[in-house]
Amino acid sequence: MAIGAITSLEQLKLDATDLATLNYSPINHVLMRTQLRRLRSLKELAFVSDTYTPIHRALTEDVHYAIRSAQKGDYEAAQLRPDLDGDLRVAIKSMSDADVWELSHRNRMLVVAEKNAAIMPSLEWAYLG
């Protein structure tokens, strides 16, 4: 990846939109971290139109985002950040599926952002969306 050779780069925006269909495409974040870790000056990183494969294989990425319905694993993922939300073990039982989905989605994106920050120490800001 030629971008990884521009060591003075401070800002980077990558768009995962398929221009032919205007659909979102999943970004291989492991590969991105491998390639972008050489950008020692990178302060701002944005992944636009990024998506991830839904846990429930019958859903497409577009439907997954449109219905925002909790799927297998979402209740567990929603509770991964007690540092932000407190203990949700009781409260989560009365939350709507959409609220559980939002928390689980946020927590999954935070995992990606934290992994990026761990290998890019100059990173000050990240956008995943």
Phi, psi and omega in degrees: 000118184295329181300323181297345180272349181272079188293342179272356182299129180251335181228140179213130176237124177242129183251125183260020179284129173280108186295336179288324184244349185061022175271158175278155178232141176293141175261135175279094186292332176296313178297318179300315180298320179300318183280325187270351183297340179282350181277079186292343180260358185296121181250330183229129182226127180232129171249112183259139180062028176284150175214174173226159182289125179300148178297319178280107188298341181284345181266138171277166180301318181297315180293319180305315180284327183289317185274337178044053181249133181299134180241182178306130179092343183291323180296322178291315181296327180295338184259010185284350185236065177298339176295336179259325191245351188079189181278114184260006186304324179271312185299327185296335181294335180255006179278151175290158176303321181296319179293320177297317179301314181300315179295316181293320178297312178303315182294323177293321178291326177296324177300315178298313181298319180293322176294321177297314182296326181295328181257354177234081188298339179276352182297124181250337188210140177218146175233129175234113181184000000 
